[in-house]
Amino acid sequence: MDDLIQEFIAETRETLEALSGEIVAWEAQPDDRARLDAIFRFVHTVKGSCGFLDLPRLGRLSHAAEDVLAQVREGLRSPDRLLVNAVLAIVDRIGELVEAIDSGTSLPDQGDELLIGALAEGAAEVAQANIPGLHRAPARSVRLNVDLLDRMMSGMSDMVLARNELARRLRGGDVDPTIEAALERLSLTVGEMRDTVTRTRMQKIDALFSALPRMVRDTAAGLGKSVLLNVEGSDVELDREMIEMMRDPLVHIIRNSIDHGIEAPVERRAAGKRENGRLTVSARQSGNQIIIEISDDGRGIDTEKLIRKLVANGRDEAKLRGLSERAKLELVFEPGLSSKDVVSEVSGRGVGMDIVRASIEQIGGRVDLDSIPGKGLKLAIHVPLTLSIISAIVVGAGGQRFAISRQAIEEIVTDQGEAIRIDTIGGAQVLSVRGRRMPLLNLCEVLGLTRAVHNGPRMISIVNIGEGSYALAADMVLDNEELVIKPASPAVMSTGVYAGQTLPDSGLPMLLLDCAGIAHVAGLDFSRDDDHVEDEAIAEAELGMPALLFIDLDGARRAVPLAAVDRVEQVDGDSVRFAAGRRRVTIDGRILPLAAQGDIAGRARLNVLRLKDGANEVSYAIDEALDIILLPEELVPAREPGPIAGVALIDGEQVELLDILWVFDEHADRESEEHAPLCLIAGDKDGWMASFVRPLLETAGYRVATQLAPGETPAVVLSADEVPIALAPKAPVVRLRNRRAAAGASDDSVYRYDRAGLLSALEARMAGKGR
Amino acid sequence: MPHLYLIAQLAGRTVAIDSDQVESVVDIGEVTQVPLASQHVRGLAALRSRVVTVVDTHTALGLDSSREARRAVITHVEGHHYALLVDALDDVAPFELLPLAGGVALGAAWQRAGRGIVERDGEPILAIDLAALVPGLSAGLN
């Protein structure tokens, strides 16, 4: 929250500085519409941020000023000198309050009501008393020219290339180990430096999304609504500039969605919807654009109401009615429009939308609307991809390398896989995989390249481009890299199949493929199965956890959660030995405990599941792996604890689910102590901690419980990210977070894959050293 | 007012290039092909940390491609860097830009790029606009 406040202060201060000229000009010429709009936008933004940051005083002031300015905009009041003065006094007070917040001093608030009162029509003028003793706190950040950062970044890439060159030269001959060590150190520093430098310019879009849950909750609560927020794609990295520019529009849109779009619970029930509104915010890269989609399941845009309102504002009714449906929707972007009759604390008068569109167009983006009356509104912000870091898969085709955004890839299969079937229908190739059928494109053919001669299987990526999926065959999959993507020149972009260019460490430029563009160039048309795709998406969302289906040694069909399976491997029958009291198998030069249900003896080769839970690894012998399935939520639990957790119905057949915890408990090499300290796992919603952290804790000598037996007191509590610990007894708490980076200096949580960090944090808290 | 021009050999002709348009002159290393792009685009090349689009000036002028050309003039047009392949570089010297003599028909491709002439020891040299050779631009040949 501190970061957000700092940002708010910096931003407000900056706008105020820019605004000071406007204010003076407005004073001289109160009927200047552009100036009025600028000041209006300022107070509107301040109001928006205040509600979110919980700054009620600023909120009250800006709300009052906004009200009056809106009246002026609608022509209900004329901007006389008194009004102008009163508004300016409020703008000044906002500035003072912001400085006070920054320097941590307080400002007497009895003046606020006077200032607000002065806005009323016919009120007497108040003299604004200057409050002495305010001093600006020294700024904690510096603002740099983007150009300078760019130079720094390209200097950095030069350095990386030079390092690579040096390493290549040295690799050939006999090199003094000390030189090698020095190069190693240089490499390390250069690598770290590159990350840091990149961070100066790029930011995960998560920076934009992380504040949303709280904001949505507060906004919804303030309106007596309940909204479920779903955020997707928050690891896309973008130009900081872009992220900053999108912050306000996004906040406005979401507030509008909750306020105007999503109905009150009673109304929703009446309309046959769930009481909780759903709001989805997602970011994805598509071609040379980043698309941020905000969709809700509210009432959509009521164009009829929009028109009535505009007509009331003096617009020509016949002309408005003559517009196309699409153009009618676009009316929502008209300035000074209210689609809601009651002005609320939250979003005001729908004024956000004209500002939203203006600021998005300012960065070269656009806003698309898709409204279904009564069903919801989908709003897509398209912004150009100027610079971004994308996690990509590098594929080879025709002797050349291309990058494909990982986000677009659903999975990668080989054309020799068992579950894969390729047919030629008419002039097109079609790939069938696990009951899904989709068009198959050959990258070499699409690009007009000759296929490189090689004997291995072809790699097929299943790509999702939003409106549908298709399969894209390449000669091979080479690598998996984080790439800095920059826009390519128009001559390259005009082909329609590339999204940008990048310079990987090899020093040879590479193109990022635009999967949607390729589908377009190849003439794929997904518009026919729109409805079908939607059904499937819903069906998929409602199914549960992915699992591996296999035939066990005793012939039974069983499933195991995919998350626990590290890989499936084939081993020789004689690498299994009964040694040191149990059955063990040798894989990759390691000895692993081997669990099995059935007869192992006499098999020449054996398929083995390697199950991993972090610290421990156990192998489990099976007959054959079959398929990846989604486990239904309904699971009939086993009658007694054992290797089977329960049974589920899959395709009309009963399939037993392997109890991973039991397998690890029984077979993993570890000891457990009677008097070990008790660690309570709290807030473990998805069972992640129970399945993965628990074994780690147990090997480290803790007893682990997810629920306390009566009379038990935990020595330490382990809690998931952001879960309030309601049941926490008086015990030290260690929090786990999902993200690698800490949220700030005060964030004392531990990254959930940081095993060493977790154990030392547990020890420290128990010893009373921690907070 | 004399102005600095770069005298180069391009598609068998001598041409003058305004030095303001030239960022540097380099030898292009390995080029990454850009499938499906117009044939004026030879590919992409790395210039230290920068990726440039390599333009085959021969095809851009409607001539046969010059596969062996490696030397290129780097220019910056509308936010992107381009490497325009040239056969050879002769000279850099100040010249006065003169209007093209009336009635001279340069041929379609040259006509679009020609901006006037400069005179070197009595020899008239066509001054060209590099941006006109860059494909995919509004003023280009694409």
Interface residues (C-beta under 8 A of the other chain):
Chain A: S154 G155 M156 S157 D158 V160 L161 G398 Q400 L447 G448 L449 K486 P487 A488 S489 P490 A491 V492 M493 S494 T495 G496 V497 Y498 Q501 T502 L503 G507 L508 P509 M510 L511 V521
Chain B: E30 T32 Q33 V34 P35 L36 A37 S38 H40 V41 L44 A45 A46 R48 S49 R50 V51 T53 V55 E78 H80 H81 Y82 V134 P135 G136 L137 G140 N142
